[in-house]
Amino acid sequence: MEGVQTISGLQERILHEPNCLDRLIVDLAVNVTAMFRDPAFFVALRDKVIPMLRTYPFLRIWNAGCSSGEETYSLAILLEECGMDERSRIYATDINDAVLRRAREGVFPLEKMREYTANYHRAGGTREFSSYYDADSKVARFRPSLVRNVVFAQHNLASDGSFNEFNAIVCRNVLIYFDRNLQDRVHDLFFDSLATFGVLGVGEKESIRFTRHAAAYEEIDPDQRIYRKVV
Ligand SMILES: C[S@@+](CC[C@H](N)C(=O)[O-])C[C@H]1O[C@@H](n2cnc3c(N)ncnc32)[C@H](O)[C@@H]1O
């Protein structure tokens, strides 16, 4: 893609061309995502987490590693259906500016809507999923009002610090790509960023077991990898 023949040729280019580093990151980072991915996770949020969070006057939620926004829109739809959208703010972050631009636009391929509609209903959604978007022959444009309380911003979990105190952090299918040291760093960051009784949701192949903060969390739904900070 870069037209260089050797790794050192690529290194040379990365050192001297900032855009080349951006292209490398975009290419290396796995951005696969979906709306209401793993629907049972969203059922657990609806049934077990929202009732706890409802007691707060205002919620700050960090969606870390949000990719192109499908997960963030899913969270926003869930909050709206639970009547919590007006008193919540989602901070949706990713290392990759290109996917964040797509997230801000909220325009997703129409061909995905059949899969996302099925996920939405399996996730406990009760409305017409199509009421959330306008479709043309190629794309579905999600209602901008869904994300009026969402801040999309670049944040690198490997090097950036905490930027707020959150009542919930959703970071799914990101840590699975990190080695143990980097996972430890991110768990330190999440622990420092969560309020007491804050909720942490990770991906189905991820866990806080065996991390140094394991004892500081209780399990809310171990199958769905949802935990609550109790210290
Ligand atoms: C496989 S996607 C997961 C998206 C979404 N959370 C989901 O489960 O569908 C992983 C995302 O993590 C992001 N990512 C990778 N390394 C990161 C880092 N160091 N800091 C923040 N985001 C990162 C990637 O850019 C990508 O968008």
PDBQT file of the ligand as one rigid body, heavy atoms in Angstrom, charges set to zero:
ROOT
HETATM    1  C1  LIG A 301     -12.665  -4.690  17.448  1.00  0.00    +0.000 C 
HETATM    2  S1  LIG A 301     -13.017  -2.970  17.676  1.00  0.00    +0.000 S 
HETATM    3  C2  LIG A 301     -14.262  -3.057  18.938  1.00  0.00    +0.000 C 
HETATM    4  C3  LIG A 301     -15.331  -2.048  18.737  1.00  0.00    +0.000 C 
HETATM    5  C4  LIG A 301     -16.484  -2.114  19.728  1.00  0.00    +0.000 C 
HETATM    6  N1  LIG A 301     -16.026  -1.846  21.061  1.00  0.00    +0.000 N 
HETATM    7  C5  LIG A 301     -17.181  -3.453  19.659  1.00  0.00    +0.000 C 
HETATM    8  O1  LIG A 301     -17.027  -4.281  20.554  1.00  0.00    +0.000 OA
HETATM    9  O2  LIG A 301     -17.886  -3.697  18.677  1.00  0.00    +0.000 OA
HETATM   10  C6  LIG A 301     -11.567  -2.403  18.561  1.00  0.00    +0.000 C 
HETATM   11  C7  LIG A 301     -11.424  -0.887  18.578  1.00  0.00    +0.000 C 
HETATM   12  O3  LIG A 301     -10.416  -0.569  19.524  1.00  0.00    +0.000 OA
HETATM   13  C8  LIG A 301      -9.678   0.525  19.008  1.00  0.00    +0.000 C 
HETATM   14  N2  LIG A 301      -8.361   0.576  19.644  1.00  0.00    +0.000 N 
HETATM   15  C9  LIG A 301      -7.292  -0.207  19.407  1.00  0.00    +0.000 A 
HETATM   16  N3  LIG A 301      -6.256   0.193  20.150  1.00  0.00    +0.000 NA
HETATM   17  C10 LIG A 301      -6.677   1.250  20.885  1.00  0.00    +0.000 A 
HETATM   18  C11 LIG A 301      -6.049   2.123  21.832  1.00  0.00    +0.000 A 
HETATM   19  N4  LIG A 301      -4.775   1.949  22.178  1.00  0.00    +0.000 N 
HETATM   20  N5  LIG A 301      -6.785   3.113  22.379  1.00  0.00    +0.000 NA
HETATM   21  C12 LIG A 301      -8.090   3.294  22.029  1.00  0.00    +0.000 A 
HETATM   22  N6  LIG A 301      -8.723   2.520  21.125  1.00  0.00    +0.000 NA
HETATM   23  C13 LIG A 301      -8.033   1.510  20.562  1.00  0.00    +0.000 A 
HETATM   24  C14 LIG A 301      -9.600   0.246  17.523  1.00  0.00    +0.000 C 
HETATM   25  O4  LIG A 301      -9.295   1.418  16.787  1.00  0.00    +0.000 OA
HETATM   26  C15 LIG A 301     -10.990  -0.328  17.245  1.00  0.00    +0.000 C 
HETATM   27  O5  LIG A 301     -11.870   0.687  16.822  1.00  0.00    +0.000 OA
ENDROOT
TORSDOF 0
